Amino acid sequence: MRAVSLLALLGSLSVAAVAVAQAPQTAPKVDITVFTSTDAGLKDGPYTLKTSQKEMTLTIGIGSGAFRRAGDAPFRFYTVSDRGPNIVCGDLENYGANKEELCKEAPKNGRVYPRPAYSPSIYQVELDPATKTFKLVGVTPVKTKSGKPTSGLLNPLTVASTEIPLDGTGAKLNQDPNGIDMEGIAVLKDGSLWISDENGPSLMQLDTEGRIQRRFVPTGTEKDFAAADYETIGSLPALLTKRTLNRGIESLGMSPDEAALYFLMQNPLANPDTKTYQGAVNSRLYKLDRVSGKLLGEWVYPMDPIATYPGEKNPNNSTVRISEMMVLSGDRVIVLERTEKTTRLYEVALTADGNILGSAWDDVATTPSLEATPADNPAVKALKKTIRFDSAAYPQVPVKLEGMALAGDGRLMLINDDDFGIDGGTTKILLIDGTGIKMN
């Protein structure tokens, strides 16, 4: 138990994390080019939930993460979908459906999947600067090691929290140990890939054909994936099972030499409880050896207080989330931090003196926890952030930007997650000049 020594260090701080509102930094002025598409591969079709009279026009959402390999065509990118169109039961009224009827099989923890047969996929897109359009140039469904397409359905978790999947008629679906909710991607020179998964949370290694070879999961949860058709390794911190539903690993980055992977939790952990999570600002950023899966470092990324984001009515800091990251040379990282209205990009440098791996902050018995401690306390060793982009000044920027990469001409590429069109959105890609983001 490390509570006594740490409390002595923290002094008389409140147990609850205090998000002190400060004026955000001023971002550089940028030039933005918006790319759209009429590619038939992005279209799905109409769908109406049972009990609803409101028809949705579904699309194929491809913008949950992005990556570009050095040496690829300058405007060609890899992107990923997430689990497919899905609606939490609590939001069904927004789509004209009767929650009590549609979710009677899982009234407390149901999630509706209008297209449960959708297989999460890796896409390749190419931009045409002359026409400001983009097209699909490749699609690879993710598969199990034996070649069976994966689903986006929820895993049968018993340690971390999870939900019950339902189809669009309210029928209960089976949970799937092979199911994935892709949110980040890294592609190696040899064509093999790594993806991050929000639900597990987990990291997965794929071969060049998109077959999962192994999955890194939090220590102590291996049995929940025992029926999966690939190797499961408990190499991630057990503490990550304290992630809140839908707030797992959204971001994934890789060092330019391909030796290390980096990931950031989408939000602070519910450590020790949900109330702490709702007010916390300290999220955990990890670096691990790509081959062995061994952790190499851990840093504290301080999210902006919700009060600094314009137009947000929900006072909980859980409204702010981290949806993407990109690794530059020299352990520099670009982090995409956003609400439903605004996206900000920050650059941080990972230094040895800020590495908290193996410290008291990793001990579940530590009181107050990292999440329950203000980011400006010296013991937290929070990273220093430099703003590179703020979408608040640019009304043409779509919401829910979740993919990020650098184009071959040095411009920044951002892509949005259109949620498979359930809210009427479409996929857009941005090229942004003037952020000051450079690989070297």
Secondary structure, DSSP 8 states (H G I E B T S, - for coil): --HHHHHHHH-S--SS--------------EEEEEB---GGGEEEEE--TT----EEEE----SEEE--TTS-TTEEEEE--S-S-EEGGGGGGGT--HHHHTTTSTTTEEEES-TT---EEEEEEEETTTTEEEEEEEEE-B-TTS-B--------SSS---EEEETTS-B----TT---EEEEEE-TTS-EEEEETTTTEEEEE-TTSBEEEEEEETT-GGGGTTSSSEEEEEE-GGGGG--TT-SEEEEEE-TTSSEEEEEESS---SS-HHHHHH--EEEEEEEETTT--EEEEEEEE---GGGSTT-----GGG-EEEEEEEEGGGEEEEEEE-SS-EEEEEEE--GGG--TTSGGG-TT-SS-STTS-TTSGGG-B---EEEEEGGG-TTS-S-EEEEEE-TTS-EEEEE--GGGTTS----EEEEE-S-----
